[in-house]
Amino acid sequence: MTRALSAVVEHYLLEWDSGGWANAYHSLIELGPQILPELTRRFAQSRDVRFRAALVGLARHVRSADALPLFDSALGDDSPEVWKEALDGLVALASPASMLLIEQAMGRTPPGRTSAADWTSWLREALQQARAEYEARGGAA
């Protein structure tokens, strides 16, 4: 990511944080997949659950396989608000790679205080939804 693009992303994230969320949100989505490295960096640095969930949600709406590393990282977040947003992103992508990440998460310890039963239930439902979406697209991601 160029410094100029990084500065633009920073501007919109600050605007978003200061209450100008609608304009910032749409402007960031319009920038496309090139913003994902910056979103990933900001996600890793943030201690604010709502902001992390919002970053993952924003990545979901960019609709790019380049968001997979962010979604994978977010699946390990202690906050259900964040990891559920990551599952939504993986379902929205509905690709073999996104389904593989969901399957791999089944072998992990549930994040935070999530029970194993709840974790498995959420993952199974997400996998089922991703498969259905993938098939509805004719098996094409």
mmCIF file of the C-alpha atoms, coordinates in Angstrom:
data_MODEL
# 
_entry.id   MODEL 
# 
loop_
_atom_site.group_PDB 
_atom_site.id 
_atom_site.type_symbol 
_atom_site.label_atom_id 
_atom_site.label_alt_id 
_atom_site.label_comp_id 
_atom_site.label_asym_id 
_atom_site.label_entity_id 
_atom_site.label_seq_id 
_atom_site.pdbx_PDB_ins_code 
_atom_site.Cartn_x 
_atom_site.Cartn_y 
_atom_site.Cartn_z 
_atom_site.occupancy 
_atom_site.B_iso_or_equiv 
_atom_site.pdbx_formal_charge 
_atom_site.auth_seq_id 
_atom_site.auth_comp_id 
_atom_site.auth_asym_id 
_atom_site.auth_atom_id 
_atom_site.pdbx_PDB_model_num 
ATOM 1   C CA . MET A 1 1   ? 0.000   0.000   0.000  1.00 0.00 ? 1   MET A CA 1 
ATOM 2   C CA . THR A 1 2   ? 1.360   3.381   -0.924 1.00 0.00 ? 2   THR A CA 1 
ATOM 3   C CA . ARG A 1 3   ? 1.752   6.085   1.674  1.00 0.00 ? 3   ARG A CA 1 
ATOM 4   C CA . ALA A 1 4   ? -0.858  8.167   -0.124 1.00 0.00 ? 4   ALA A CA 1 
ATOM 5   C CA . LEU A 1 5   ? -3.404  5.360   -0.024 1.00 0.00 ? 5   LEU A CA 1 
ATOM 6   C CA . SER A 1 6   ? -2.546  4.652   3.595  1.00 0.00 ? 6   SER A CA 1 
ATOM 7   C CA . ALA A 1 7   ? -3.193  8.321   4.404  1.00 0.00 ? 7   ALA A CA 1 
ATOM 8   C CA . VAL A 1 8   ? -6.561  8.198   2.621  1.00 0.00 ? 8   VAL A CA 1 
ATOM 9   C CA . VAL A 1 9   ? -7.579  5.088   4.560  1.00 0.00 ? 9   VAL A CA 1 
ATOM 10  C CA . GLU A 1 10  ? -6.422  6.743   7.785  1.00 0.00 ? 10  GLU A CA 1 
ATOM 11  C CA . HIS A 1 11  ? -8.484  9.840   6.956  1.00 0.00 ? 11  HIS A CA 1 
ATOM 12  C CA . TYR A 1 12  ? -11.641 7.827   6.394  1.00 0.00 ? 12  TYR A CA 1 
ATOM 13  C CA . LEU A 1 13  ? -11.107 5.702   9.494  1.00 0.00 ? 13  LEU A CA 1 
ATOM 14  C CA . LEU A 1 14  ? -10.751 8.868   11.579 1.00 0.00 ? 14  LEU A CA 1 
ATOM 15  C CA . GLU A 1 15  ? -13.856 10.314  9.922  1.00 0.00 ? 15  GLU A CA 1 
ATOM 16  C CA . TRP A 1 16  ? -15.677 7.089   10.650 1.00 0.00 ? 16  TRP A CA 1 
ATOM 17  C CA . ASP A 1 17  ? -14.595 7.154   14.272 1.00 0.00 ? 17  ASP A CA 1 
ATOM 18  C CA . SER A 1 18  ? -15.728 10.773  14.651 1.00 0.00 ? 18  SER A CA 1 
ATOM 19  C CA . GLY A 1 19  ? -19.286 10.093  13.557 1.00 0.00 ? 19  GLY A CA 1 
ATOM 20  C CA . GLY A 1 20  ? -19.023 10.450  9.793  1.00 0.00 ? 20  GLY A CA 1 
ATOM 21  C CA . TRP A 1 21  ? -19.411 6.723   9.402  1.00 0.00 ? 21  TRP A CA 1 
ATOM 22  C CA . ALA A 1 22  ? -21.739 6.645   6.374  1.00 0.00 ? 22  ALA A CA 1 
ATOM 23  C CA . ASN A 1 23  ? -19.484 8.664   4.070  1.00 0.00 ? 23  ASN A CA 1 
ATOM 24  C CA . ALA A 1 24  ? -16.325 6.994   5.363  1.00 0.00 ? 24  ALA A CA 1 
ATOM 25  C CA . TYR A 1 25  ? -17.781 3.499   5.071  1.00 0.00 ? 25  TYR A CA 1 
ATOM 26  C CA . HIS A 1 26  ? -18.842 3.918   1.453  1.00 0.00 ? 26  HIS A CA 1 
ATOM 27  C CA . SER A 1 27  ? -15.637 5.717   0.496  1.00 0.00 ? 27  SER A CA 1 
ATOM 28  C CA . LEU A 1 28  ? -13.527 2.913   1.963  1.00 0.00 ? 28  LEU A CA 1 
ATOM 29  C CA . ILE A 1 29  ? -15.515 0.222   0.165  1.00 0.00 ? 29  ILE A CA 1 
ATOM 30  C CA . GLU A 1 30  ? -15.077 2.104   -3.104 1.00 0.00 ? 30  GLU A CA 1 
ATOM 31  C CA . LEU A 1 31  ? -11.297 1.977   -2.626 1.00 0.00 ? 31  LEU A CA 1 
ATOM 32  C CA . GLY A 1 32  ? -11.556 -1.797  -2.936 1.00 0.00 ? 32  GLY A CA 1 
ATOM 33  C CA . PRO A 1 33  ? -9.252  -4.636  -1.916 1.00 0.00 ? 33  PRO A CA 1 
ATOM 34  C CA . GLN A 1 34  ? -6.186  -2.405  -1.794 1.00 0.00 ? 34  GLN A CA 1 
ATOM 35  C CA . ILE A 1 35  ? -7.334  -1.186  1.650  1.00 0.00 ? 35  ILE A CA 1 
ATOM 36  C CA . LEU A 1 36  ? -7.272  -4.654  3.198  1.00 0.00 ? 36  LEU A CA 1 
ATOM 37  C CA . PRO A 1 37  ? -3.642  -4.580  4.377  1.00 0.00 ? 37  PRO A CA 1 
ATOM 38  C CA . GLU A 1 38  ? -4.354  -1.351  6.273  1.00 0.00 ? 38  GLU A CA 1 
ATOM 39  C CA . LEU A 1 39  ? -7.566  -2.766  7.765  1.00 0.00 ? 39  LEU A CA 1 
ATOM 40  C CA . THR A 1 40  ? -5.628  -5.848  8.856  1.00 0.00 ? 40  THR A CA 1 
ATOM 41  C CA . ARG A 1 41  ? -2.915  -3.714  10.439 1.00 0.00 ? 41  ARG A CA 1 
ATOM 42  C CA . ARG A 1 42  ? -5.463  -1.588  12.277 1.00 0.00 ? 42  ARG A CA 1 
ATOM 43  C CA . PHE A 1 43  ? -7.337  -4.699  13.427 1.00 0.00 ? 43  PHE A CA 1 
ATOM 44  C CA . ALA A 1 44  ? -4.160  -6.132  14.955 1.00 0.00 ? 44  ALA A CA 1 
ATOM 45  C CA . GLN A 1 45  ? -3.462  -2.879  16.800 1.00 0.00 ? 45  GLN A CA 1 
ATOM 46  C CA . SER A 1 46  ? -6.936  -2.087  18.112 1.00 0.00 ? 46  SER A CA 1 
ATOM 47  C CA . ARG A 1 47  ? -8.186  -2.935  21.588 1.00 0.00 ? 47  ARG A CA 1 
ATOM 48  C CA . ASP A 1 48  ? -11.673 -1.637  20.824 1.00 0.00 ? 48  ASP A CA 1 
ATOM 49  C CA . VAL A 1 49  ? -14.040 -4.551  20.190 1.00 0.00 ? 49  VAL A CA 1 
ATOM 50  C CA . ARG A 1 50  ? -16.559 -2.470  18.259 1.00 0.00 ? 50  ARG A CA 1 
ATOM 51  C CA . PHE A 1 51  ? -13.857 -1.018  16.026 1.00 0.00 ? 51  PHE A CA 1 
ATOM 52  C CA . ARG A 1 52  ? -12.350 -4.462  15.327 1.00 0.00 ? 52  ARG A CA 1 
ATOM 53  C CA . ALA A 1 53  ? -15.803 -5.820  14.451 1.00 0.00 ? 53  ALA A CA 1 
ATOM 54  C CA . ALA A 1 54  ? -16.413 -2.811  12.196 1.00 0.00 ? 54  ALA A CA 1 
ATOM 55  C CA . LEU A 1 55  ? -13.102 -3.361  10.394 1.00 0.00 ? 55  LEU A CA 1 
ATOM 56  C CA . VAL A 1 56  ? -13.981 -7.008  9.765  1.00 0.00 ? 56  VAL A CA 1 
ATOM 57  C CA . GLY A 1 57  ? -17.450 -5.964  8.568  1.00 0.00 ? 57  GLY A CA 1 
ATOM 58  C CA . LEU A 1 58  ? -15.906 -3.440  6.225  1.00 0.00 ? 58  LEU A CA 1 
ATOM 59  C CA . ALA A 1 59  ? -13.577 -6.129  4.856  1.00 0.00 ? 59  ALA A CA 1 
ATOM 60  C CA . ARG A 1 60  ? -16.607 -8.361  4.310  1.00 0.00 ? 60  ARG A CA 1 
ATOM 61  C CA . HIS A 1 61  ? -18.237 -5.717  2.120  1.00 0.00 ? 61  HIS A CA 1 
ATOM 62  C CA . VAL A 1 62  ? -15.091 -5.336  0.029  1.00 0.00 ? 62  VAL A CA 1 
ATOM 63  C CA . ARG A 1 63  ? -15.801 -8.940  -1.066 1.00 0.00 ? 63  ARG A CA 1 
ATOM 64  C CA . SER A 1 64  ? -12.292 -10.055 -1.858 1.00 0.00 ? 64  SER A CA 1 
ATOM 65  C CA . ALA A 1 65  ? -10.362 -13.212 -1.136 1.00 0.00 ? 65  ALA A CA 1 
ATOM 66  C CA . ASP A 1 66  ? -7.604  -10.865 0.029  1.00 0.00 ? 66  ASP A CA 1 
ATOM 67  C CA . ALA A 1 67  ? -9.653  -10.480 3.234  1.00 0.00 ? 67  ALA A CA 1 
ATOM 68  C CA . LEU A 1 68  ? -9.174  -14.147 4.182  1.00 0.00 ? 68  LEU A CA 1 
ATOM 69  C CA . PRO A 1 69  ? -6.158  -13.526 6.454  1.00 0.00 ? 69  PRO A CA 1 
ATOM 70  C CA . LEU A 1 70  ? -8.109  -10.862 8.349  1.00 0.00 ? 70  LEU A CA 1 
ATOM 71  C CA . PHE A 1 71  ? -11.108 -13.168 8.714  1.00 0.00 ? 71  PHE A CA 1 
ATOM 72  C CA . ASP A 1 72  ? -8.857  -15.976 9.910  1.00 0.00 ? 72  ASP A CA 1 
ATOM 73  C CA . SER A 1 73  ? -7.288  -13.721 12.511 1.00 0.00 ? 73  SER A CA 1 
ATOM 74  C CA . ALA A 1 74  ? -10.687 -12.415 13.608 1.00 0.00 ? 74  ALA A CA 1 
ATOM 75  C CA . LEU A 1 75  ? -11.937 -15.973 14.174 1.00 0.00 ? 75  LEU A CA 1 
ATOM 76  C CA . GLY A 1 76  ? -9.535  -16.130 17.109 1.00 0.00 ? 76  GLY A CA 1 
ATOM 77  C CA . ASP A 1 77  ? -10.811 -12.926 18.695 1.00 0.00 ? 77  ASP A CA 1 
ATOM 78  C CA . ASP A 1 78  ? -12.186 -13.300 22.222 1.00 0.00 ? 78  ASP A CA 1 
ATOM 79  C CA . SER A 1 79  ? -15.234 -11.203 21.363 1.00 0.00 ? 79  SER A CA 1 
ATOM 80  C CA . PRO A 1 80  ? -18.188 -13.006 19.751 1.00 0.00 ? 80  PRO A CA 1 
ATOM 81  C CA . GLU A 1 81  ? -19.058 -9.727  18.009 1.00 0.00 ? 81  GLU A CA 1 
ATOM 82  C CA . VAL A 1 82  ? -15.763 -9.937  16.123 1.00 0.00 ? 82  VAL A CA 1 
ATOM 83  C CA . TRP A 1 83  ? -15.572 -13.646 15.312 1.00 0.00 ? 83  TRP A CA 1 
ATOM 84  C CA . LYS A 1 84  ? -19.216 -13.719 14.231 1.00 0.00 ? 84  LYS A CA 1 
ATOM 85  C CA . GLU A 1 85  ? -18.479 -10.872 11.814 1.00 0.00 ? 85  GLU A CA 1 
ATOM 86  C CA . ALA A 1 86  ? -15.570 -12.946 10.475 1.00 0.00 ? 86  ALA A CA 1 
ATOM 87  C CA . LEU A 1 87  ? -17.904 -15.898 9.931  1.00 0.00 ? 87  LEU A CA 1 
ATOM 88  C CA . ASP A 1 88  ? -20.283 -13.611 8.040  1.00 0.00 ? 88  ASP A CA 1 
ATOM 89  C CA . GLY A 1 89  ? -17.374 -12.567 5.838  1.00 0.00 ? 89  GLY A CA 1 
ATOM 90  C CA . LEU A 1 90  ? -16.386 -16.155 5.144  1.00 0.00 ? 90  LEU A CA 1 
ATOM 91  C CA . VAL A 1 91  ? -19.975 -17.050 4.273  1.00 0.00 ? 91  VAL A CA 1 
ATOM 92  C CA . ALA A 1 92  ? -20.263 -14.023 1.988  1.00 0.00 ? 92  ALA A CA 1 
ATOM 93  C CA . LEU A 1 93  ? -17.149 -15.105 0.087  1.00 0.00 ? 93  LEU A CA 1 
ATOM 94  C CA . ALA A 1 94  ? -18.462 -18.670 -0.174 1.00 0.00 ? 94  ALA A CA 1 
ATOM 95  C CA . SER A 1 95  ? -15.305 -19.996 -1.776 1.00 0.00 ? 95  SER A CA 1 
ATOM 96  C CA . PRO A 1 96  ? -13.348 -23.202 -1.289 1.00 0.00 ? 96  PRO A CA 1 
ATOM 97  C CA . ALA A 1 97  ? -10.735 -21.178 0.635  1.00 0.00 ? 97  ALA A CA 1 
ATOM 98  C CA . SER A 1 98  ? -13.296 -19.565 2.927  1.00 0.00 ? 98  SER A CA 1 
ATOM 99  C CA . MET A 1 99  ? -14.948 -22.917 3.623  1.00 0.00 ? 99  MET A CA 1 
ATOM 100 C CA . LEU A 1 100 ? -11.546 -24.415 4.404  1.00 0.00 ? 100 LEU A CA 1 
ATOM 101 C CA . LEU A 1 101 ? -10.916 -21.700 7.001  1.00 0.00 ? 101 LEU A CA 1 
ATOM 102 C CA . ILE A 1 102 ? -14.238 -22.511 8.658  1.00 0.00 ? 102 ILE A CA 1 
ATOM 103 C CA . GLU A 1 103 ? -13.394 -26.226 8.674  1.00 0.00 ? 103 GLU A CA 1 
ATOM 104 C CA . GLN A 1 104 ? -9.967  -25.522 10.159 1.00 0.00 ? 104 GLN A CA 1 
ATOM 105 C CA . ALA A 1 105 ? -11.539 -23.387 12.894 1.00 0.00 ? 105 ALA A CA 1 
ATOM 106 C CA . MET A 1 106 ? -13.508 -26.445 14.027 1.00 0.00 ? 106 MET A CA 1 
ATOM 107 C CA . GLY A 1 107 ? -10.243 -27.921 15.261 1.00 0.00 ? 107 GLY A CA 1 
ATOM 108 C CA . ARG A 1 108 ? -9.380  -24.865 17.327 1.00 0.00 ? 108 ARG A CA 1 
ATOM 109 C CA . THR A 1 109 ? -10.174 -24.096 20.926 1.00 0.00 ? 109 THR A CA 1 
ATOM 110 C CA . PRO A 1 110 ? -13.192 -21.763 21.071 1.00 0.00 ? 110 PRO A CA 1 
ATOM 111 C CA . PRO A 1 111 ? -12.163 -18.139 21.559 1.00 0.00 ? 111 PRO A CA 1 
ATOM 112 C CA . GLY A 1 112 ? -12.820 -16.235 24.761 1.00 0.00 ? 112 GLY A CA 1 
ATOM 113 C CA . ARG A 1 113 ? -15.593 -17.604 26.910 1.00 0.00 ? 113 ARG A CA 1 
ATOM 114 C CA . THR A 1 114 ? -17.442 -19.260 24.053 1.00 0.00 ? 114 THR A CA 1 
ATOM 115 C CA . SER A 1 115 ? -18.451 -22.813 24.874 1.00 0.00 ? 115 SER A CA 1 
ATOM 116 C CA . ALA A 1 116 ? -17.278 -25.618 22.624 1.00 0.00 ? 116 ALA A CA 1 
ATOM 117 C CA . ALA A 1 117 ? -20.895 -26.478 21.798 1.00 0.00 ? 117 ALA A CA 1 
ATOM 118 C CA . ASP A 1 118 ? -21.740 -22.895 20.773 1.00 0.00 ? 118 ASP A CA 1 
ATOM 119 C CA . TRP A 1 119 ? -18.519 -22.563 18.770 1.00 0.00 ? 119 TRP A CA 1 
ATOM 120 C CA . THR A 1 120 ? -19.156 -25.788 16.879 1.00 0.00 ? 120 THR A CA 1 
ATOM 121 C CA . SER A 1 121 ? -22.780 -24.832 16.259 1.00 0.00 ? 121 SER A CA 1 
ATOM 122 C CA . TRP A 1 122 ? -21.836 -21.436 14.807 1.00 0.00 ? 122 TRP A CA 1 
ATOM 123 C CA . LEU A 1 123 ? -19.122 -22.958 12.632 1.00 0.00 ? 123 LEU A CA 1 
ATOM 124 C CA . ARG A 1 124 ? -21.368 -25.716 11.300 1.00 0.00 ? 124 ARG A CA 1 
ATOM 125 C CA . GLU A 1 125 ? -24.105 -23.230 10.448 1.00 0.00 ? 125 GLU A CA 1 
ATOM 126 C CA . ALA A 1 126 ? -21.617 -20.930 8.691  1.00 0.00 ? 126 ALA A CA 1 
ATOM 127 C CA . LEU A 1 127 ? -20.168 -23.835 6.726  1.00 0.00 ? 127 LEU A CA 1 
ATOM 128 C CA . GLN A 1 128 ? -23.638 -24.961 5.675  1.00 0.00 ? 128 GLN A CA 1 
ATOM 129 C CA . GLN A 1 129 ? -24.529 -21.424 4.552  1.00 0.00 ? 129 GLN A CA 1 
ATOM 130 C CA . ALA A 1 130 ? -21.239 -21.007 2.668  1.00 0.00 ? 130 ALA A CA 1 
ATOM 131 C CA . ARG A 1 131 ? -21.731 -24.325 0.858  1.00 0.00 ? 131 ARG A CA 1 
ATOM 132 C CA . ALA A 1 132 ? -25.288 -23.396 -0.097 1.00 0.00 ? 132 ALA A CA 1 
ATOM 133 C CA . GLU A 1 133 ? -24.148 -20.012 -1.422 1.00 0.00 ? 133 GLU A CA 1 
ATOM 134 C CA . TYR A 1 134 ? -21.265 -21.605 -3.303 1.00 0.00 ? 134 TYR A CA 1 
ATOM 135 C CA . GLU A 1 135 ? -23.598 -24.134 -4.921 1.00 0.00 ? 135 GLU A CA 1 
ATOM 136 C CA . ALA A 1 136 ? -26.155 -21.429 -5.724 1.00 0.00 ? 136 ALA A CA 1 
ATOM 137 C CA . ARG A 1 137 ? -23.422 -19.675 -7.705 1.00 0.00 ? 137 ARG A CA 1 
ATOM 138 C CA . GLY A 1 138 ? -22.918 -22.853 -9.689 1.00 0.00 ? 138 GLY A CA 1 
ATOM 139 C CA . GLY A 1 139 ? -19.884 -23.887 -7.714 1.00 0.00 ? 139 GLY A CA 1 
ATOM 140 C CA . ALA A 1 140 ? -18.020 -20.734 -8.692 1.00 0.00 ? 140 ALA A CA 1 
ATOM 141 C CA . ALA A 1 141 ? -16.545 -18.393 -6.124 1.00 0.00 ? 141 ALA A CA 1 
# 
